[in-house]
Structures are given as C-alpha cells and as structure tokens.
Amino acid sequence: MTTIDKSDNNYVYYLVGKNIRKYRKLKGLKQRELADKCSLSEGFISDIESNTFRTISLNMLYHIAKVLDIHIMLLFQDLDEDSVK
C-alpha cells in the first residue's frame, strides 16, 4: 500500500480518500452505489479513494459525508492503517 508522509501537502487528499473508502465499506457500499447516491460517477469516487484526485470542494465532501451518514470531520480523522486496506 502506498502511503504519503504527513508533512506532504497532498496528505489531506490521501487522508480524505482513505476515510471515504473506510466509511463506504463500513456501510457495505460499492463505489458505484456511493456514486449513484451522490449523483457522481464511479470514476470520481475511485479517483478520490485512490488519491489521484487533487481538487474536491468542501461542499462535495459534506454531501458525501451526509450520504455516508457520518460527520464531515470523520473524513479528516487520522488513519488506523489496519482499517484502510
């Protein structure tokens, strides 16, 4: 698994992407299902989760968090490496 050092400016994208994946899986959703519920493409969700997407609005993160039924702050929570595999 590729990780990014916390001092890297792109760490926030890595962190958010891994947390979206974590909570999506905890809800038992596939990327396609989350994308449909958010009116987004599966590719968009995949890009966020795989750390290849570099721009995402707070509004979009808020919407994804609402669909996942979590507080947006959980998307910025430090990772437990065992939970992101």
Buried (B, 14 or more C-beta within 10 A) or exposed (E): EEEBEEEEEEBBBBBBBBBBBBBBBEBEBEBEBBBBBBEBEBEBBBBBBEBEBEEBEEEBBEBBBEBBEBEBEEBEEEBEEEEBE
